[in-house]
Amino acid sequence: MCMMRDPCGCRCGCGYGGMHGAGLWYCGPLVYGPAVYPAPGAYPAMSGYHAGGMYPMTVPHELAADGTTSPQEALVGGHRDVRLSIEYLVESGAPAPAITVSVTSNGSTSTWEETSIGTGYHVSEGFLTVKAGSKVRLEVTDAVARVRWCETICC
């Protein structure tokens, strides 16, 4: 019996109701000290997404660039679509700050661009939804920026 449940339900899409172990929520005995993991087969039989004893894990990723390291590229992996967030900083006196994020998926490319950027720190969460298997490219001029996302994988 699971002692801990995710109050929002399962986030990985498997429909198992938030009673995962090892990856997101540990549902074995509560032990203080070294981590104790349940024996193989301790979880009820599952089918589909997490069959065979694999459990979902959320893995954060970051793609960062500035004017000297731009452009940067990364692959979005995992099993699900992800929502990209971007943070960027423009110092006072920057002549022409610009941020461009391009996403290439299945042969087509979409672009998000910010060119009239004021001085200071800016955040935009969930500004693009991206399919697993897409390539993300970050280009930066006269600023510092990073794109972040979390991938769901099974381990």
TALINKA-V809815 format. One record per pair of residues at least 12 apart in sequence whose C-alpha atoms are under 10 Angstrom apart, sorted by the first residue. I is the first residue (numbers start at 1). GAP is how many residues later the second one is. D is the distance in whole Angstrom. If there is no record, write none. Layout:
I_GAP_D, I_GAP_D
//
This chain:
1_18_9, 1_26_8, 1_27_8, 1_28_10, 1_42_9, 1_43_10, 2_16_10, 2_17_6, 2_18_9, 2_19_9, 2_23_10, 2_24_9, 2_25_5, 2_26_7, 2_27_9, 2_41_10, 3_16_9, 3_23_9, 3_24_6, 3_25_7, 3_26_8, 3_27_9, 4_14_9, 4_15_7, 4_16_10, 4_17_10, 4_21_7, 4_22_7, 4_23_6, 4_24_9, 4_25_10, 4_26_10, 5_12_8, 5_13_6, 5_14_6, 5_15_9, 5_20_7, 5_21_9, 5_22_8, 6_12_5, 6_13_7, 6_14_9, 6_18_9, 6_19_7, 10_14_9, 10_15_10, 10_46_10, 11_13_9, 11_45_9, 11_47_10, 11_141_9, 12_12_9, 12_37_9, 12_38_10, 12_43_9, 12_44_6, 12_45_8, 12_46_9, 12_67_9, 12_68_8, 12_140_7, 12_141_9, 12_142_10, 13_36_8, 13_43_9, 13_66_10, 13_67_9, 13_139_10, 14_32_9, 14_33_9, 14_34_8, 14_35_6, 14_36_7, 14_41_10, 14_42_9, 15_33_10, 15_34_9, 16_30_8, 16_31_10, 16_33_10, 16_34_9, 19_24_9, 19_25_10, 20_23_8, 20_30_10, 20_34_10, 20_35_7, 20_36_8, 20_37_10, 21_16_8, 21_17_9, 21_21_10, 21_22_8, 21_32_10, 21_33_10, 21_34_7, 21_35_9, 21_36_10, 22_15_7, 22_16_9, 22_32_9, 22_33_7, 22_34_8, 22_35_8, 22_133_9, 23_31_9, 23_32_6, 23_33_5, 23_34_5, 23_35_8, 23_130_9, 23_131_8, 23_132_8, 24_31_8, 24_32_7, 24_33_6, 24_34_7, 25_30_10, 25_31_10, 25_32_10, 26_12_9, 27_16_9, 28_14_9, 28_15_9, 40_13_8, 41_12_8, 49_30_9, 49_105_9, 50_104_7, 50_105_9, 51_103_10, 53_101_9, 53_102_8, 54_99_9, 54_100_6, 54_101_5, 55_97_10, 55_98_8, 55_99_5, 55_100_6, 56_23_10, 56_95_10, 56_96_6, 56_97_6, 56_98_4, 56_99_7, 57_21_10, 57_93_10, 57_94_8, 57_95_6, 57_96_5, 57_97_6, 57_98_7, 58_20_9, 58_91_10, 58_92_6, 58_93_6, 58_94_5, 58_95_6, 58_96_9, 59_18_10, 59_19_9, 59_90_8, 59_91_5, 59_92_5, 59_93_6, 59_94_7, 60_88_7, 60_89_6, 60_90_4, 60_91_6, 60_92_9, 61_13_9, 61_14_10, 61_15_9, 61_16_10, 61_23_10, 61_86_8, 61_87_6, 61_88_5, 61_89_6, 61_90_8, 62_12_9, 62_22_10, 62_23_10, 62_24_10, 62_84_7, 62_85_6, 62_86_5, 62_87_7, 62_88_9, 63_12_10, 63_23_9, 63_73_9, 63_74_8, 63_75_7, 63_82_8, 63_83_5, 63_84_5, 63_85_6, 63_86_9, 64_22_10, 64_23_9, 64_24_10, 64_74_8, 64_75_9, 64_76_9, 64_80_8, 64_81_6, 64_82_4, 64_83_6, 64_84_9, 65_23_10, 65_34_10, 65_73_7, 65_74_7, 65_75_6, 65_76_9, 65_78_9, 65_79_6, 65_80_6, 65_81_6, 65_82_9, 66_22_9, 66_23_10, 66_33_10, 66_72_9, 66_73_8, 66_74_6, 66_75_7, 66_76_7, 66_77_6, 66_78_4, 66_79_6, 66_80_9, 67_30_9, 67_31_10, 67_72_8, 67_73_6, 67_74_5, 67_75_6, 67_76_6, 67_77_7, 67_78_9, 68_72_9, 68_73_9, 68_74_9, 68_75_10, 68_76_10, 69_70_9, 69_71_8, 69_72_10, 69_75_10, 70_67_9, 70_68_7, 70_69_5, 70_70_6, 70_71_8, 70_74_10, 70_75_10, 71_29_9, 71_30_10, 71_66_7, 71_67_6, 71_68_4, 71_69_7, 71_70_9, 72_29_10, 72_64_8, 72_65_6, 72_66_5, 72_67_7, 72_68_9, 72_74_10, 73_28_10, 73_29_9, 73_30_10, 73_62_7, 73_63_6, 73_64_4, 73_65_6, 73_66_9, 74_29_10, 74_60_9, 74_61_6, 74_62_5, 74_63_7, 74_64_9, 75_28_10, 75_29_10, 75_57_8, 75_58_7, 75_59_6, 75_60_5, 75_61_6, 75_62_9, 76_27_10, 76_54_8, 76_55_7, 76_56_5, 76_57_5, 76_58_5, 76_59_6, 76_60_7, 76_73_9, 76_74_9, 76_75_7, 77_53_10, 77_54_8, 77_55_5, 77_56_5, 77_57_8, 77_58_9, 77_73_9, 77_74_6, 77_75_8, 77_76_8, 78_53_9, 78_54_6, 78_55_8, 78_72_9, 78_73_5, 78_74_5, 78_75_5, 78_76_8, 79_52_9, 79_53_6, 79_54_9, 79_72_7, 79_73_6, 79_74_6, 79_75_8, 80_50_9, 80_51_7, 80_52_6, 80_53_10, 80_70_10, 80_71_7, 80_72_7, 80_73_9, 81_48_7, 81_49_5, 81_50_4, 81_51_6, 81_52_9, 81_53_10, 81_69_10, 81_70_8, 81_71_9, 82_44_9, 82_46_8, 82_47_6, 82_48_5, 82_49_6, 82_50_7, 82_66_10, 82_67_6, 82_68_7, 82_69_7, 82_70_9, 83_42_8, 83_43_5, 83_44_7, 83_45_6, 83_46_4, 83_47_6, 83_48_9, 83_65_9, 83_66_6, 83_67_8, 83_68_9, 84_17_10, 84_40_9, 84_41_7, 84_42_5, 84_43_6, 84_44_5, 84_45_6, 84_46_7, 84_52_10, 84_63_7, 84_64_6, 84_65_5, 84_66_8, 85_38_7, 85_39_6, 85_40_4, 85_41_5, 85_42_6, 85_43_8, 85_44_9, 85_61_8, 85_62_6, 85_63_5, 85_64_6, 85_65_10, 86_13_10, 86_15_9, 86_36_8, 86_37_6, 86_38_5, 86_39_6, 86_40_8, 86_41_8, 86_42_9, 86_52_10, 86_59_7, 86_60_6, 86_61_4, 86_62_6, 86_63_9, 87_34_7, 87_35_6, 87_36_4, 87_37_7, 87_38_8, 87_57_8, 87_58_6, 87_59_5, 87_60_7, 87_61_8, 88_29_10, 88_32_8, 88_33_6, 88_34_5, 88_35_7, 88_36_9, 88_52_9, 88_55_7, 88_56_6, 88_57_4, 88_58_6, 88_59_9, 89_28_9, 89_29_9, 89_30_7, 89_31_6, 89_32_4, 89_33_6, 89_34_9, 89_53_9, 89_54_6, 89_55_5, 89_56_6, 89_57_9, 90_27_7, 90_28_7, 90_29_5, 90_30_5, 90_31_7, 90_32_8, 90_51_10, 90_52_7, 90_53_5, 90_54_7, 90_55_9, 91_27_9, 91_28_6, 91_29_6, 91_30_9, 91_51_8, 91_52_7, 91_53_9, 92_26_9, 92_27_6, 92_28_8, 93_26_8, 93_49_9, 94_23_10, 94_24_10, 94_25_8, 94_47_9, 94_48_6, 94_49_7, 95_46_9, 95_47_7, 95_48_10, 96_19_8, 96_20_8, 96_21_9, 96_45_7, 96_46_6, 96_47_9, 97_17_9, 97_18_6, 97_19_7, 97_20_6, 97_21_9, 97_22_9, 97_43_8, 97_44_5, 97_45_5, 97_46_6, 97_47_9, 98_15_7, 98_16_6, 98_17_4, 98_18_7, 98_19_7, 98_41_8, 98_42_6, 98_43_5, 98_44_7, 98_45_7, 98_46_10, 98_47_10, 99_13_8, 99_14_6, 99_15_5, 99_16_7, 99_17_10, 99_18_9, 99_39_7, 99_40_6, 99_41_5, 99_42_7, 99_43_9, 99_44_8, 99_45_9, 99_46_8, 99_47_10, 100_12_6, 100_13_4, 100_14_7, 100_15_8, 100_37_8, 100_38_6, 100_39_5, 100_40_7, 100_41_9, 100_45_10, 101_12_6, 101_13_9, 101_27_9, 101_35_7, 101_36_6, 101_37_5, 101_38_6, 101_39_9, 101_46_9, 102_33_8, 102_34_6, 102_35_5, 102_36_7, 102_37_8, 103_25_9, 103_26_10, 103_27_8, 103_28_9, 103_31_7, 103_32_6, 103_33_5, 103_34_6, 103_35_9, 104_26_9, 104_27_10, 104_29_9, 104_30_6, 104_31_5, 104_32_7, 104_33_8, 105_25_8, 105_26_7, 105_27_9, 105_28_7, 105_29_5, 105_30_7, 105_31_9, 106_25_10, 106_27_9, 106_28_8, 106_29_10, 107_27_10, 108_26_10, 109_25_10, 109_26_9, 109_27_10, 110_18_10, 110_26_10, 111_17_9, 111_25_10, 111_26_9, 112_15_9, 112_16_8, 112_26_10, 113_25_10, 113_26_9, 114_26_10, 115_26_9, 117_26_10, 119_24_10, 120_23_10, 121_22_10, 121_23_10, 121_24_10, 122_23_9, 123_22_10, 123_23_10, 123_24_10, 124_23_10, 125_22_10, 125_23_9, 125_24_10, 126_22_10, 126_23_9, 129_20_10, 130_19_10, 132_19_8, 132_20_10
//
